[in-house]
Amino acid sequence: MHTRRARRIRAVRSDEPAEAIAARAATLRPFLGRSGEERRINLRRMLRLERRAARCGVGYDALRHAALRRLLAEAEGPSPIVGATQEHADVRNEKGRHPR
């Protein structure tokens, strides 16, 4: 009997230009809510929907996904690494691993 494994996101584009992501984020901002908590709730919901679209292959937009991730990072505040500077977080995000 075949067991079904969790499916991964099929299409990921990491080469989206930063300006396009920033423009999409600016477009989405007015629709997120007024309070900080309302924004976080809406962003998490929208990210779940985007991930679901990625899994099934229908309606996925990598640019919207990147913009939602950026907006959620802004809404949640500074890096969770204790004592980390933004420069450290950017280097970690760029490389995909901790700098040595």
Secondary structure, 3 states (H helix, E strand, C coil): CCCCCCCCCCCCCCCCCHHHHHHHHHHHHHHCCCCHHHHHHHHHHHHHHHHHHHHHCCCCCHHHHHHHHHHHHHHHCCCCCCCCCHHHHHHHHHHCCCCC
